[in-house]
C-alpha cells in the first residue's frame, strides 16, 4: 500500500473512540536502516492514553499498535489487552 492511498484515512483509537485526525495531519518516524515506519506523531484532538507525550498535544503512536487499516480509517489500540 502506498502512502498516497492511506493519507486521507482518519486515525481512531479503538480503546477510547477518540479521533486523532487524518494521517496527513501526522508525522511519521522511520527506521533509518530498514525504512519501515516505527511510529506516528499524532495530534491529540481528543483525550489521551498510554502514548508518550512528545510535545504539547502531540502523542507518539507506535506503528505496532495499529489493529487494521480499513477503507476510511486507521484503527489502533492505545491500551494493551
Buried (B, 14 or more C-beta within 10 A) or exposed (E): EEEEEBEEBBBBBBBBEBBBBBBEBBEEBEEEEEEEBBBBBBBBEEBEBEBEEBEEEBBBBBBEBBEEBEEEBBBBBBEEE
